[in-house]
């Protein structure tokens, strides 16, 4: 698609919004970028995590996401007045929790109990921040599709090639999850939000399958945080900085994700996806 044709299809402002969204999606590896000096230790540490610990991490993430979703379904308030995303507020809360966690985590090795508690709190705040961003882009938080779109954010922004040997793009990840999301949405529409939270204990709920898929991707990024906080220098001094980088990363991904969804509602998903996929930042930012 030429740049001339693209301009006839969408406005210049919206074209720039897609460019910014893709740039944000590709700006990954938040731990590695924030902690360049210890990057090699983190990368090597991830490769040495025992399979038992890796499984524990994924199960922990899955449990945290499940509890977060259930809490959101129970506490959402209809008719809540719109307000701009409280990005700074959430960053402050998560940074503060990271300081204590990093200090104690560094003095107790991997500090699994402390790490789990802090990770649960961080994920809750990150999810709330994602929901604020979604609402700012015209999403209805009482729509199960929006709730699942918020959860999806945790599956994006991982450029690791360890997952099936491939570097997954934004749309590749979305397409791969489409069938699971459709199944979960179809199931969820049969219930009210309150009643839906009660079904999360059922093994037949397709939402659990979706959560497992998201947890598998999110746990890769959690592993970076897990290893970084186990390094004495990083844990004691950089716990807050690490948490700040963690939420900043997901806020950027959420902003990009819901910008794209908003433009898809305006122009259609196929047009937006075609433009997004044809952008090549390695060479230039032109279509």
C-alpha positions, 0 to 999 in steps of 0.5 A, a space after each residue: 500500500 503506497 503512502 498516497 493511498 494510505 492517506 486517502 483511506 485514513 487521516 494523517 493524524 490516525 496514520 501517525 497514531 498507527 506509526 506510534 503504536 507500532 513503535 511502542 509495540 516494538 520497543 520491548 525488553 524493558 528490563 534489559 533496557 532499564 538495566 543495561 549494566 546487568 543485562 547479561 546476568 539477567 539473560 544468563 539467569 533466565 536460561 538457568 532457571 530450573 524447569 520446576 521454578 519456571 513452572 512455578 512462575 507460570 502457575 503463579 502468574 496464572 493464579 494472579 491473573 485469575 484473581 485479578 480478573 475475578 476481582 475486576 468482575 466483582 468490583 466494576 461500577 456502572 456509570 462511573 464517570 470518565 477520567 483520564 488515565 492515572 498513569 502517574 498514580 499507578 507508577 508511584 504505587 508500584 514503584 513504592 512496592 518494588 523498593 521493599 520487595 527488591 530489598 528483601 528479595 535480594 537478601 533472601 535469594 529469589 525471595 519467592 514469598 515476597 516476590 509473589 505478594 509483590 507481583 500480585 499487588 503490581 499486577 492488580 495495579 497494572 491491570 487497573 491502569 490498563 483499564 483506565 487507558 482502555 476507557 480513555 479510548 472509548 472502551 466499555 469496561 462492562 463489556 467482556 470483550 474489553 475485559 479480555 482485551 485488557 488481559 491481552 495486554 499482558 501477552 504483548 510486548 515480548 520479543 523473545 525468540 524462546 517462545 516456539 523459536 519465533 519473534 512474535 509481532 502484535 498482530 501475530 499474537 492477536 491472531 493466534 489468540 482469536 479463536 480462544 478469545 471468541 470461545 471465551 467471549 461466547 461463553 461469557 455472554 451467557 452470564 452477568 459479570 457477577 455470575 461470570 466471576 463465580 464460573 471461574 472455578 469451573 475447569 470447563 470455563 474457556 476463560 481459563 484456557 485463555 488465561 493460561 495462554 496469556 500467563 505463558 507469555 506474561 511469565 516470560 517477562 515476569 522471569 526477567 523481573 524475577 531474576 533481576 530482583 534476585 541480584 543483590 545490587 539490583 534488588 536492594 537499589 533498583 527494586 523501585 526502578 525495576 517496578 517503574 520500568 515494568 508498569 511503564 512498559 505495559 502502559 505503553 503497550 496498552 496505549 498502543 493496543 487500545 489506539 489500534 482497537 479504536 482505529 479498527 472500530 473507525 476504519 475496519 480491522 483489515 485496513 488498520 492491520 494492513 497499514 500496521 504490517 506494512 510499516 517498516 521501522 528498520 528502514 524508514 517510517 513510510 508506507 
